[in-house]
Amino acid sequence: MKKGLFILLLFYSFLGFGQELYEKIKVKIIEYGIHDDDVLNIVQFNQYIDFTKPMTMTYTGAAAGTSSIETTDTTWYLKDNDGDGFPEGIGFEQIQTFTDDINSGGGSPEYYDITMQDFKEFDKNVFCNGAIILHVDAGDPEAYYKLQFEPLITITQPDQNDIACNDIVIITNEVSQGFSSNSYIWQYHFGDSNWANFPDSYQGNSSLSINSFFFNSYLGNVFIQVKSCSLVSNTVTYNVISCSPQLLEPVETKKTTCNYSEDGSFTFSVDRDLLDNEKLIATLYYEYITGYDLATNPQREITSLQVLPDGSFGYTWSEDLAPGVYQLKYQTLKGGGGINPTDGSWASIVPSDEFTIGKPSKVNFEITNTANQNCFKVNDGYIDISATGESDRFFLYQLKKDNVIQIFNGTNWVNYTGNNADNETWFPFTNAQTTRISNLNKGAYSVKVRDSEECLAK
């Protein structure tokens, strides 16, 4: 029997974790065992496994002439057999170099390598409540590990941290669903460090869903953390604010001026005015062929609302919208900054009902009849035109001869020489949808037609 043991445990850095499964759990070696003279010596140990780096352990007897075992480059691995993102078992592969009777009786020491490996499936119910043992006996050398599993339990502090009427979801980072439901205990305090547990209905999951109604009339900072197993997460800070004003449906729309223009708009109203230092962040979504996505120039930061005749408070979107189907979402925010339209908080907000920015009827026209000049000195040629478009608009035409804009001087059509053609060379139809352009002499003519909102026939 040895008088004493000298145990040297060498590890590489254990500060980091790898990717995928390794980010979901922490694995701690709480005991390590190694053979010595037919006795399995158990070493108390508390060290997390770093799955990204190999591990070395060395045992040496108390004095010269005793045995030693060196475990080199132990590789740990987890397996996810059912693809749920959580491991169903853990294994290792290692080589143990066994050296016996070092310099004993002047003889040469004996060296030999034994490959050790084991894999063990585990019952998730033991997590936080027990441990599993990997035990491989390969003669004198022996591998013994007692492992404990813990969740990786951190919470990300979001940039947008308001809690209002809509539920916000606080999620622990990469924690798998594999741990038992009693592992997650959510707590909060209001700045006094007196932690209180959320009610039982909020417990048991790796995420917490909460809104301002839980805190009754309290407004201000709330600090939140979650406990699991023997671990406590970092603390995140949220700001409990008043509920956002409620949208009053339907949204009132204004169609584009022309069928080809992008100057539509809409007005939405809410049931209360903005509070001091409060602004409303509104984000607009457009229905593309593939579904809803952010509209062009989709966001407005609104710091004041207009009082509407019915006592509600409204805002009119700038006239820059194409025809189509839209939805609106908004959040309120106090103080500076904004909320990026791609921020994850928008996903939990219920959008408005669909509303459509319409477009007027397209302006079309056709030449229905023409007549040539009958006599050299008599300007008696004409062109008859028929137009269609938006029913509440009237039509105008512009005449060119030999590609020069014409103006009627009361007797004849002559070349226009002014500098305000848009206002001086358009003449209204004599009837709602038809007109005759008379007093024409010989020449090559072309005609443009537009309606009273300056929408051209294209």
C-alpha positions in Angstrom: 0.0 0.0 0.0 1.3 3.4 -0.9 2.0 5.8 2.0 0.8 8.7 0.0 -0.5 9.9 -3.3 0.8 12.6 -5.5 -1.8 13.6 -8.1 -1.0 16.1 -10.9 -4.0 17.1 -13.0 -3.2 19.1 -16.1 -5.8 20.8 -18.1 -5.9 23.1 -21.0 -8.1 26.3 -20.8 -11.6 25.6 -19.6 -12.9 29.1 -20.2 -14.8 28.6 -23.5 -17.4 26.4 -24.9 -17.7 25.1 -28.5 -20.6 25.5 -30.8 -24.0 23.8 -31.1 -24.6 21.3 -28.3 -21.8 22.7 -26.2 -23.5 26.0 -26.0 -26.7 24.5 -24.5 -25.3 22.7 -21.4 -22.3 22.8 -19.1 -20.7 19.5 -18.1 -18.7 19.4 -14.8 -16.4 16.6 -13.7 -17.1 16.3 -10.0 -14.9 13.1 -9.5 -12.0 11.6 -11.4 -10.7 8.2 -10.7 -7.4 6.4 -11.6 -6.0 3.0 -10.7 -3.1 2.4 -8.3 -2.1 -1.0 -7.0 -5.5 -2.5 -7.7 -7.2 0.4 -5.9 -9.3 2.9 -7.8 -8.3 6.2 -6.2 -11.1 8.8 -6.5 -10.1 12.4 -6.7 -12.7 15.1 -5.8 -12.8 17.4 -8.7 -14.9 20.4 -9.7 -14.0 21.5 -13.3 -16.1 22.1 -16.4 -15.2 20.3 -19.5 -14.1 22.4 -22.4 -15.3 20.5 -25.5 -13.1 22.6 -27.8 -9.8 21.4 -26.4 -8.2 18.1 -25.5 -7.6 17.3 -21.8 -4.6 15.7 -20.0 -4.6 14.1 -16.6 -1.5 12.5 -14.9 -1.2 10.4 -11.8 2.1 9.5 -10.2 2.8 7.4 -7.1 4.3 8.8 -3.9 8.0 7.9 -4.6 10.4 6.5 -7.1 9.7 3.0 -7.9 6.0 3.3 -8.0 3.6 3.3 -10.9 2.2 6.2 -12.8 -0.6 6.7 -15.4 -0.8 9.5 -17.9 -4.0 10.2 -19.8 -3.3 12.1 -22.9 -5.6 14.1 -25.2 -8.9 13.0 -23.8 -11.6 13.9 -26.4 -15.1 14.5 -25.0 -18.2 14.5 -27.3 -22.0 14.8 -27.1 -24.5 13.2 -29.4 -27.9 14.5 -30.5 -29.6 11.5 -31.9 -33.1 12.9 -32.4 -32.1 16.3 -33.7 -33.9 18.3 -31.0 -30.7 20.4 -30.2 -30.2 18.6 -26.9 -27.7 15.8 -26.4 -28.9 12.3 -25.6 -25.6 11.0 -24.3 -21.9 11.8 -23.7 -18.7 9.9 -24.4 -15.0 10.2 -24.4 -11.9 8.7 -26.2 -8.5 8.7 -24.6 -5.2 6.9 -24.5 -3.7 6.0 -21.1 0.0 5.4 -20.9 0.7 3.0 -18.0 4.2 2.9 -16.4 4.9 0.3 -13.8 7.8 -0.1 -11.3 9.8 2.9 -12.4 13.5 2.2 -11.6 12.4 -0.7 -9.4 15.4 -3.0 -8.5 17.4 -1.4 -11.2 15.2 -2.9 -13.8 13.7 -1.0 -16.7 10.2 0.3 -16.3 7.4 -1.2 -18.3 5.3 1.1 -20.6 2.2 0.3 -22.5 -0.7 2.2 -23.9 -4.3 1.3 -23.6 -7.1 3.0 -25.6 -10.0 3.8 -23.4 -13.5 4.8 -24.6 -17.0 4.8 -23.4 -20.4 6.4 -24.3 -23.4 6.6 -22.0 -26.9 7.6 -22.8 -28.6 9.5 -20.0 -31.9 10.2 -18.5 -32.6 13.9 -18.6 -34.4 13.7 -15.3 -31.1 13.4 -13.4 -30.0 16.8 -14.6 -29.5 19.2 -11.7 -30.6 16.4 -9.4 -27.9 13.8 -9.8 -24.9 12.7 -11.9 -23.9 10.0 -14.3 -20.8 7.8 -14.2 -18.5 6.7 -17.0 -16.5 3.7 -15.9 -14.2 1.7 -18.1 -12.0 -1.1 -16.7 -9.2 -2.2 -19.0 -7.1 -4.1 -16.6 -4.9 -2.1 -14.3 -5.5 1.2 -15.9 -9.0 2.4 -15.4 -11.1 5.4 -16.5 -13.7 6.7 -14.0 -15.6 10.0 -14.4 -18.5 11.3 -12.4 -20.3 14.0 -14.4 -22.9 16.6 -13.5 -24.9 18.6 -16.1 -26.1 22.2 -15.8 -27.8 24.6 -18.2 -25.9 27.5 -19.7 -27.9 30.2 -18.0 -27.3 33.8 -19.2 -29.8 36.4 -20.5 -29.0 39.0 -23.2 -29.8 42.6 -22.2 -31.8 43.9 -25.2 -31.3 47.4 -26.6 -35.1 47.8 -26.6 -36.1 47.0 -23.0 -39.6 48.5 -22.6 -42.3 46.4 -21.0 -45.8 47.6 -22.0 -49.2 46.0 -22.7 -47.9 43.6 -25.3 -46.1 40.5 -24.0 -42.3 40.5 -24.2 -40.4 37.3 -24.0 -37.1 37.0 -22.1 -35.1 34.0 -23.2 -32.1 32.3 -21.6 -29.3 31.9 -24.2 -29.2 28.6 -25.9 -30.6 26.7 -23.0 -32.1 23.4 -24.2 -35.5 22.1 -23.3 -33.9 19.0 -21.8 -33.8 20.2 -18.2 -36.7 19.4 -15.9 -39.4 22.0 -15.5 -38.6 22.8 -11.9 -35.1 23.9 -12.9 -36.1 27.4 -14.0 -37.0 29.9 -11.2 -37.6 33.5 -12.5 -37.2 36.4 -10.1 -37.5 40.1 -10.1 -37.0 43.2 -7.9 -37.6 47.0 -8.3 -34.1 48.3 -7.5 -34.1 47.3 -3.8 -32.3 43.9 -4.3 -35.2 42.1 -2.6 -35.6 39.4 -5.0 -39.1 37.9 -5.3 -40.2 34.9 -7.3 -42.7 35.3 -10.1 -45.9 33.3 -9.4 -45.8 29.6 -10.2 -47.6 30.1 -13.5 -44.6 32.0 -14.8 -42.1 29.3 -13.7 -40.7 26.2 -15.2 -39.6 27.3 -18.6 -36.3 28.6 -20.1 -38.2 31.7 -21.2 -40.4 34.2 -19.4 -43.4 36.0 -21.0 -44.5 39.1 -19.2 -46.2 42.4 -19.8 -46.9 45.6 -17.8 -50.2 44.4 -16.4 -48.3 42.1 -14.0 -46.7 45.1 -12.3 -50.0 46.8 -11.7 -49.5 50.6 -11.6 -45.7 50.4 -11.2 -43.7 52.4 -13.8 -39.9 52.3 -13.8 -37.0 49.9 -13.8 -37.5 46.2 -13.0 -34.5 43.8 -12.6 -34.9 40.2 -13.7 -32.9 37.0 -13.3 -33.4 33.3 -13.5 -32.1 30.5 -11.3 -31.5 26.9 -12.5 -29.8 24.1 -10.6 -27.2 25.8 -8.4 -26.7 28.6 -10.9 -28.0 32.2 -11.1 -28.0 34.0 -14.3 -26.8 37.6 -14.9 -29.4 40.3 -14.2 -31.2 42.2 -17.0 -33.0 45.5 -16.7 -36.3 46.4 -18.2 -38.4 49.6 -18.1 -42.1 49.2 -17.3 -44.0 51.9 -19.2 -47.6 52.9 -19.9 -49.4 50.9 -22.5 -49.1 52.1 -26.0 -52.1 54.0 -27.3 -54.7 51.7 -28.9 -55.2 51.9 -32.6 -58.7 52.9 -33.8 -59.5 50.9 -36.9 -60.0 51.4 -39.8 -57.1 53.3 -41.2 -58.2 56.1 -43.5 -56.3 55.9 -46.9 -55.7 58.3 -49.7 -55.0 56.8 -53.1 -52.3 57.9 -55.4 -52.8 60.9 -57.7 -52.2 58.9 -60.9 -52.3 55.2 -61.6 -48.5 55.3 -62.1 -47.5 57.6 -59.3 -46.3 56.7 -55.8 -47.8 59.5 -53.7 -50.4 57.7 -51.7 -50.9 58.2 -48.0 -53.0 57.2 -44.9 -54.1 58.6 -41.6 -54.3 56.4 -38.5 -55.7 57.4 -35.1 -55.2 56.2 -31.5 -57.2 56.6 -28.3 -54.8 58.9 -26.4 -52.2 61.6 -26.9 -48.5 61.0 -26.4 -47.1 61.5 -22.9 -44.2 63.8 -22.0 -40.9 62.6 -23.5 -42.8 59.8 -25.3 -42.7 59.1 -29.0 -44.4 56.6 -31.2 -42.3 54.5 -33.5 -44.5 53.4 -36.4 -43.3 50.8 -39.0 -45.0 50.0 -42.2 -45.2 46.7 -44.0 -46.0 46.1 -47.7 -47.6 42.9 -49.2 -45.1 41.6 -51.8 -45.7 38.5 -53.8 -43.8 36.5 -51.2 -45.7 38.0 -48.3 -45.4 41.0 -46.0 -42.1 42.7 -45.6 -40.8 46.2 -44.8 -42.2 48.9 -47.1 -39.9 51.4 -48.8 -38.8 54.0 -46.2 -40.9 52.1 -43.7 -40.5 53.9 -40.4 -41.6 57.2 -38.7 -40.6 58.5 -35.3 -43.7 60.5 -34.3 -43.3 63.0 -31.4 -46.7 64.7 -31.7 -50.2 63.7 -32.8 -53.0 65.8 -34.3 -56.3 66.2 -32.4 -59.0 64.9 -34.7 -62.7 66.1 -34.7 -63.9 62.9 -33.0 -61.5 63.4 -30.1 -59.0 60.8 -31.1 -55.3 61.6 -31.9 -54.0 61.0 -35.4 -51.0 61.0 -37.7 -50.9 61.3 -41.5 -48.2 59.4 -43.3 -46.2 61.4 -45.8 -47.4 61.1 -49.4 -44.8 58.7 -50.7 -46.6 55.3 -50.9 -47.1 53.1 -54.0 -50.5 51.5 -54.6 -50.8 48.2 -52.7 -51.8 46.4 -49.5 -50.2 47.5 -46.2 -50.1 46.8 -42.5 -49.0 49.0 -39.7 -47.2 48.3 -36.4 -46.1 50.7 -33.7 -44.4 50.9 -30.3 -44.0 53.8 -27.9 -40.6 54.8 -26.6 -39.5 57.3 -23.9 -36.3 59.3 -24.3 -33.8 59.3 -27.1 -33.0 56.7 -29.6 -35.2 54.6 -31.8 -36.2 51.0 -32.5 -34.6 49.6 -35.7 -37.3 48.2 -38.0 -35.5 44.9 -38.0 -35.4 44.6 -34.2 -36.8 41.4 -32.9 -39.4 43.2 -30.8 -41.5 43.9 -33.9 -42.2 40.2 -34.3 -44.4 40.0 -31.2 -46.6 43.0 -32.1 -50.0 42.4 -33.7 -50.3 44.4 -36.9 -53.2 46.5 -37.9 -55.9 45.2 -40.2 -54.8 45.2 -43.9 -55.5 48.5 -45.7 -55.1 49.3 -49.4 -53.6 52.4 -51.0 -55.7 52.5 -54.2 -54.9 54.2 -57.5 -57.2 56.0 -59.9 -58.3 54.7 -63.3 -55.8 54.9 -66.0 -56.2 57.8 -68.5 -56.7 56.4 -72.0 -57.8 58.2 -75.3 -58.3 57.4 -78.9 -58.7 59.4 -82.1 -62.2 58.6 -83.3 -62.3 60.8 -86.5 -60.2 63.2 -88.6 -60.8 65.5 -91.5 -58.3 67.1 -93.9 -58.2 70.8 -94.9 -60.6 71.2 -97.8 -59.3 74.5 -99.2 -55.9 76.1 -99.1 -57.0 79.3 -97.4 -59.6 77.7 -95.1 -58.4 76.0 -91.9 -61.3 73.5 -91.7 -59.4 70.3 -90.7 -60.2 68.6 -87.4 -59.4 65.8 -85.0 -62.0 64.1 -82.8 -60.8 62.6 -79.5 -62.5 60.3 -76.9 -60.9 59.8 -73.4 -61.6 57.6 -70.4 -60.3 57.8 -66.9 -61.3 58.7 -63.3 -65.0 59.6 -63.4 -64.8 62.7 -61.3 -62.1 64.3 -63.3 -62.2 66.2 -66.6 -59.8 66.0 -69.5 -57.4 68.3 -71.4 -55.4 68.0 -74.5 -52.2 69.5 -75.9 -51.6 69.8 -79.7 -48.3 69.7 -81.6 -47.8 70.4 -85.3 -44.6 69.1 -86.9 -43.4 68.4 -83.3 -43.9 72.0 -82.2 -46.5 72.8 -79.4 -49.4 74.8 -80.7 -51.6 77.5 -79.1 -54.9 78.8 -80.3 -54.9 82.6 -80.8 -58.7 82.8 -81.2 -58.6 82.2 -85.0 -55.8 79.9 -85.8 -53.4 77.4 -84.2 -49.9 78.9 -84.1 -46.5 77.9 -82.7 -46.1 78.5 -79.0 -43.2 80.7 -78.0 -43.8 81.2 -74.3 -42.1 79.6 -71.4 -45.1 78.2 -69.4 -46.3 75.4 -71.7 -47.6 73.2 -68.8 -50.1 75.9 -67.9 -50.8 77.7 -71.2 -51.0 75.0 -73.9 -53.5 72.6 -72.3 -57.1 73.0 -73.5 -60.2 71.4 -71.8 -62.5 69.0 -73.6 -65.7 70.6 -74.8 -67.6 67.6 -73.5 -67.1 65.2 -70.5 -65.2 62.6 -72.5 -65.0 63.9 -76.1 -63.8 66.9 -77.9 -63.0 68.2 -81.4 -59.8 70.0 -82.2 -60.9 72.3 -85.1 -59.4 75.0 -87.3 -56.5 72.8 -88.5 -54.6 73.4 -91.7 -52.3 71.1 -93.5 -49.6 69.5 -91.3 -48.5 66.5 -89.2 -50.2 66.6 -85.8 -49.8 64.8 -82.5 -52.0 65.0 -79.4 -51.4 64.4 -75.7 -54.2 63.9 -73.1 -54.2 64.3 -69.4 -56.9 64.7 -66.7 -57.5 67.5 -64.3 -55.0 66.0 -61.8 -52.3 66.2 -64.5 -52.2 62.4 -65.0 -51.1 61.7 -68.5 -52.4 59.0 -70.9 -49.5 56.6 -71.3 
